Amino acid sequence: MTHGLKEGVYPGAVLVYGRPLAGVSECLCIGTRGITRDVYPVHDNLIYDLASLTKILATTFLIMIEVTRGRLRLDRKLGELGWSGPVAKKSLAAVLAHQSGLAPWRPFYSLRPEPSMREAYRRALTEEPLEPGLRRTVYSDLNFMILGFVLEELNQCSLEELFRTEIAGPLCLPNTGFNLKEGTLAPTEDGPRIGGPLDYKGAKIMGPVPLGRVHDDNAAFLGGAGGQAGLFGTAPEIWRLLSHWAGVLNGQAGLVSKEVLTAFISPQKARKGPVRALGFDLGTGFWTGTVGHVGYTGGCVFWDPLKDEAVVFLCNRVHPTARNRKILDFRPKMATVLRS
C-alpha cells in the first residue's frame, strides 16, 4: 500500500483482506481522497466509484437472484425476453460469459435522446453487429448494458431501485448503491479528459467529473445506473457482500441458492479467448483459483471460495487523470505480497 502511494499509483486507497467465511479480516487505509481537490485523509467508509465492479456486485448478483427464483434461465435467448436484432439469438449465459460477439465498447452517450436516452441505447444495442465465432470470449460493456435492461424490464423498475431493495437493503449496505446522495465520496477525473477507454477513436473529449457523478459516461448519460457501471460503495460493505456469498456456499440461507452461485462462479468453455465464469473474471492478474473483477477506476475484488481468502481493494487511480496506468503493474505485485 505504501509502495503504491509513493509510486503515484493512486492518491489513496482502502484494502480489506482476510477470510470472509471465518469472519476474519483486516482493513488498511492510506493516502488522501484526492490530489488536486479533497485533500483529506482516506477512511474506511470512503465511497468510491466502483466502475466495472458493478458487473458482479450488482448486475450479476441480481441475475443470480432471478435465476434462483425461477424467473430467468441461463439458456433463455434474448429474443424470448423481448430483444430483436442479431443479439436476439444469444442466451443469457453467452452474454454473461462475454461470448455474445458484441464489440467491447461504444460511445452511446453521443446518441440523440429520441425519445429518451434509454430507448436510444436499447435501439443501438439491437442494431449492433456480432463478431463471428462461436464461444469466442470478447469482454464487452455492451453485454452488461443489455443485462441491466433485461433486469429493469423483467421487474418494471430501475436498476438503482432493484439494487437498493434486493441487495443493499437485505445485506445492510447503506453506503453502496447508484446515485448516492449522502456520504463522503472520492473524486475521480479532472478535465479535459477522454470520455471512454483510452486511445479509443470514438471517444470524445469531456469535462471534469463532478463529485458523485459516475466516471463511466455511458452510465452517466443513462441516469447514473447501467448494468456495466454506476455503482458506488465502500470496501467494508463489499466485504460484507462477499461474506454473504461465502456463507451461501457453506450452506447458509441467502439471497441466492448454493447451486446457482456455484454455477455462476464455474468456468465456461471458450473456443478462443480467455476463460471466464458467468459475469465473473477468473483471477486474471491476481490469485489463481479466484473469481472476481477489476474496475476501470482502479478497484478490484477477488475471492477464493476453496481457500476462504478474499481481497477488496478500492482506489481512485483515475484521479486526477485516467492516463495514469500504473495500477496495471501494481495489482499483480499486491496480489503476490498478500498471498505471501
N, C-alpha and C positions, 0 to 999 in steps of 0.2 A: 504493500500500500504506500509506504513512504517512498519507495523507488519510483512508483508511477507518478507520484506528486512531483518529485524532483525532476523527473524527465519530461514533465509537461504533458503527460497522457491525459490528465483531467485537472480541473481546478479543485475538485473534492470528490469524495466517494463514500459509500456505505457498503460494508460487506457483512453478511450473515452466513455462517457456515457451521456444520455440525451434523447431527443425526436426528432427522425430523421424527422418526418413529419413536426413538428413545427419549425424545424431548430434551435433547442436549444441544445447545447452540451457543455461539459467541458472536457478538456484534461489534464491529470496529468502524469508527468514523474518522475521516481525515480531511484536512483542507478546508476550503471555503466554498460557499454556494456558487460564487462567480468570481470573475477577474475584473471585467470592465464595469460590472454592476453587482449589487447584492453581495458585497464582500463581507460576509458574516460566516462564522464557523458552521460547519456541517453538523447536524444532529441526526439521530436515528429515525426521527419522524419526518425528515425532509422528503417532500413529494417530488418524484422525478417523472419526466416524460418517458414512458416505457417503450415507445416505438413498436417494433415488431414482437415484443413480448406479449403484446395484445393478442397475437395469433394463438398462443397456447393458454394464456391466463384467462382470456375472455371467450374468444370465438370457439376454439376447440373444446373448452370446458363446457360451454353452452350446448354445443353439438352433442357432446357425451351425455349431457343431461337428457336431451331429447331422444337420443338412441336408447338410453336406459328406460325412459317412459314408453318407448314403443311408437313414438310419433314420427321418428325418422329411422331409415335403414341405410346402412352404408352402401348397399348395392342399388339404391334408388337412383335413377337417372335424373339429371336436372330438368329434362323435358317433362317428367312426371310431377315436377314441383313448379310448373308454370314458366319454364325458361324455353326460349326458342333460339334459333341460330346454331352455329357449329358446336357450342358448348352443351347443347341440349342432350346429346348422346353420351355425355360424360357422367360417371357415377360420383356420388358424394365421396367415396373412398379415393377415387382418382384425383379429385380436386384437393382433398385433404393432404394427399401424399405428393402434391405438386407434379402430377402426371397427366394433367389435362392438355398440355401443349400450348397453353396461353403464354404470351410474352411476359417477361419479368416485370415490366413496369410501363405505364403510360401516363402522360401529363393530363389526366382527366380534368384537373382544375381549370384547364383552358377551354373547356366545352362551354357552349352557350346554355344557360339555365332555362331550357324550354322543355316542358312547362316548369320544371324545377331542376335543381342540380342533381337530386337523387334520380329522377327519371332520365336525365341526360347520361349519367353514369351507367344506369342499368341498360339503356339502349345501346350505348357504346360497347358494353360487355357482351351483349348478344350478337353484335356485329364483328367481334374480334375473330380473326382467323386463327386456326390452330396449327402449330408446327407438326409435321408428320412424325410418326414414330410411336409405336405402342409401348406404354410403360417407360417412356424416357422421362427422367426427372429433370425438370427445369423450375427452379424456385421462382415463384411469381406472386407479387402482391395481388394481382387480379383474381387469383384463386380465392383469396380470403375476403376480397371485396364481395364476391359472389356469395360466399358463405354467410357474410354479415347480412346481406339482403335476404337470403333463404330464411335465416332466423327471424328477421323482422316480419317477413310475410307470413311465416308459419304462426307467429304469435300476435300479429297485428299490433305491434308496439315497437318502439325504438330499441336499438341495441343498448343504448345508455340505460333505459329503464329495465331491460332484461337483466343486465349485469347487476344492477342495484338490487332487484327483487329476488333473483335466482341464486346469486353468488355472494355479493357483498353483504346483504342482509343476513342470510343464514350463517355465514362464516365470521360475521362481525368485523368487516373491513371498512370502517368509516372514511379512511383516507385513500381508498383505492377505487377508481372509477373514471368515467368520462366526464369532461367539462366540470371539473371540480371547482367550486366557488370559494371554498374555505381551506385553510391550512397553509403551510409555508412551502412554496414551490421553488425548485431550482431553475435558473434561467437556461435557455438553450442558445440559439444562434443570433448573433448580431447581423446587421445588414451592411451593404447588399450581399446577397447570398444566392446560391443556386437552388431553385425550387424543385429538388429531386435528387436522385443519385448523382454523385459527382461524375463529370465527363459525359453525361447522357445528353445527346444533341437536342432532345425535345424539351429539356428543362429551361424554364425562364429564370431571369434574374429577379429576385424578390426582395422585399424589405426585411427588416429585423422581425424576429418572432416575439410578440408581447408575452409577458409572463402569464402562464396559464393557457396560452394557445398551443395546440398541438403542433409539433415541428413538421410533421408529415402534411404537406399541402393538400394532397388528395383527401386526407381525412378532415383537414380544416375546412375545405370548401364543401364537405358533406355534412357540416354542422358539428364537427369535432369528434365524431364517432364513426369509425369504419371497422370492418372486420379485420383489416390489416394493421391498423394503428389507431391511436387516440387515447388509449388507457394511460392513466397516471397512477402512481402508487408509491408506497414506502416499502423498504426492504423487510422490516419485521412482519408486515401484513402479508407480503408474498410468501414469506417463510410459513406463516400460518396456513396459507392455501396449500403449500407443498406438504405440510404435516397432515392436512386433511386427506390428500391423495395417498400418502404413506399409510395412514390408518385404514383407508378403504382396501388397499392391497393386503393388509394384515387381517382382513375380515371384519373390520368395524363398519357400522352403518354410515352411509354418507350420501352425498348428493348424486353420486353415480354408483353403478354396481361394480363389483370387483371384476366381473367378466368383461364389461365394456371398457374399463380403464386398462385392463391387460391387453385387450385387442388394440387399443389406440397407441400404446407405447411399444408395440411389437413391430419389428422391421417389415417393410413392404417390399415385395420383389420389384426390381427395376432392371430392365434390359440394358439401359445406358444411363450414366449419371450417378450421382451419389444415392445411397440407400437411405431412406427416411422412414419414420413412423407416420402415423396419421396425425398430422398437424405438428408433430414434434421433430426436432433435429436429433440425430443420434450422436451427440457428443463431439461434433466436428470442432477441432481445435481445442478440445477440453479433455475430460476424462473418458477413456474407453469404457463402454458399458452404461453410459449415462443417456438420459433423454432430457431435452430442454430446448432452449432457443437463445439467440442473441438479438440485440436491438441496435438499430442504426445510431441512436443517441449515446450508446456505449455500454448499456447494461447487459447482463446475461443471467440466465437461470439454468442450472444443471442439477440433475438428481439421479443418483444410482440406487434404484429400488432394491437390488440384491444386497448391496453393502450398507444400505441405510446411511448414505452420505449425500449431502447436498450443499450447494452454494447459491446464494443470491447476491449478486454484485450489481450495484446501481451507481451510475455516474452520469455526468453531462459532458462527455468528451467533445460534443459539438459546440460548446461554448469556449471562446467566442466565435469559432469558425469550424465548420464541418470538414475543412481541408486538413484538420489535424487527424491523421490516421494512425497515430502511434498505438492506439488500442489494439490494432491487429497483431502487433508483436508482443504487446504486454499480456494479453489474455492467456496465451499458452504458457507463458512464464509463471503467471499467477497460479494456473492450474497445477503446474509441476510443484511449486512451493507448497500449496495446500495439501497435495497428496503425500508429500514427504514429511 
